[in-house]
Each structure stands twice: as structure tokens, then as C-alpha cells.
Amino acid sequence: MPTCQNCNKEWNWKQTIKKTTTLDPAMTCPSCGEKQYQTQKSKKRISFLTVIILVPLLIQIFFDIPVIILFSLLPVFAAIVFLLYPFFVELSSKERYIGEQ
């Protein structure tokens, strides 16, 4: 779970989902109120995590699985990604962009 870089309080699963599903990149810490930003490293890891949703399509390439089963696996994998997502979030006190040191 992400930890605030200002007050070192760990966010819970619900807080993390609530804060990361907005369009604003700045997330306010529920404990101290300081703005936090998702790190670039965290964003990369999460992008690889979302590829898991496509696993049923890869399975279809190698095995002859009925389409109904294939489409029923998509929501299962999407739920797995949704449940694991907060565990991959890391926070920073400063907003950094791709390529910045």
C-alpha cells in the first residue's frame, strides 16, 4: 500500500482506490492533507499489471477455448487487476515527469 512521503502514514485500500481514480494527478493525503503524486516507476508497474486483462486473449491463441469461456475470463482478470492495483502504487511529494531525474 502507498505511504505518504510527508507523514509516513500508510493509506488503506479504499483510500488508495478513491484517490487514484480521479483525473487530478495530485492526491491529498487523508492524514496530513499534503499533496502526493504517483511515481513514474509505479505508473510503469501498473501499466504492466493492466496487461493481465489481456491474458485470456493470449490463452485463446494457444488453446482452443470456447468464446463464452474466454469472455467470462475477462471480468475475472479485470477484477484481479482492480484488487491488486493499490498494492503497486508508490507516492512521492514531488510531481515528476517522464525523463526527469
N, C-alpha and C positions, 0 to 999 in steps of 0.2 A: 504494500500500500504506500501511496506517496506520503512524504513527510515534509512539512513546512520548513523552509530553509531559515525562516526568521525565528519561530518559537519552538521548533523541533517537535511539534505535535503531529502525530500520525493521523491522517484522515481515514475515516471508515469507508466501506464500500459504497454506501448510499451517497455520502458527501462527494466522493470522487466522481461517480456517475453524474450526479447533479451538476457539478462544476465543469466537467469536461464536455458536456453535451450542449454548450452554448456556442454562439458564433464569436463571442469575445475571447481573444486568446488569454487575457488576464483573468485569473481565477482568484477570488478573495478567500483567504484562509478563514475558516469558520471560527478558529480560536482567537487569533490576534488581529484579523482584519487586513493584513498586508497582502498586496498583490503577489501572486505566484504565477509562474509560466512553465509550461511543459518543455522539457529539454529536447533538443534535436535528436539525441540518442534515443530517448523514449519514443519519439514520433516514428523513428525508423523501426524500432522493435514492434511497435503496434501495427505498422503497415505490413510487416511480415505475418503478424498474428491474423490479420484480416484475410490473408491468402488461404487460411484454413477453410474458409467458407467454400472455396472452390475445389476442395478435395473430392467431393462426390463426382465432379466432372472428370477429374483425373482417374478416379476409380472406373468410371464408365469406359474410358479409353482401353483399359487393360482387361476388364471383365465384362461379360455380357449380363448386365443387371437391368431388370425392367425399369422403365422410365418412372413409374409410380414410386418405386423404392428410391430411385435417385432423387426425385423431387421431395420425398419425405425426409431425406437426409439433410437437405439444405437448411431447413429451420433448426434442426438439431445442432448442426455445426455453427450456425449463426448464434444460437443460444450459448454454446460453449465459448465462443469468442466474446460475447457480451458479458458473461460471468467472469472470464479471465482478464478482461481489459483493465480494470483498476489495479491489478497486481503488476502491470507493466508500466504504469505512469510514474515518472520521476519529475520532481519540481525544481525550479530554480528561482531565485529572487530577481534575476535579470532576464529580460527577453533577448534571446539571441536568434539570429537568422542563419540559414544555411551558408556555410563557408566562413562564418565569423569565428574568430579564435577566442 
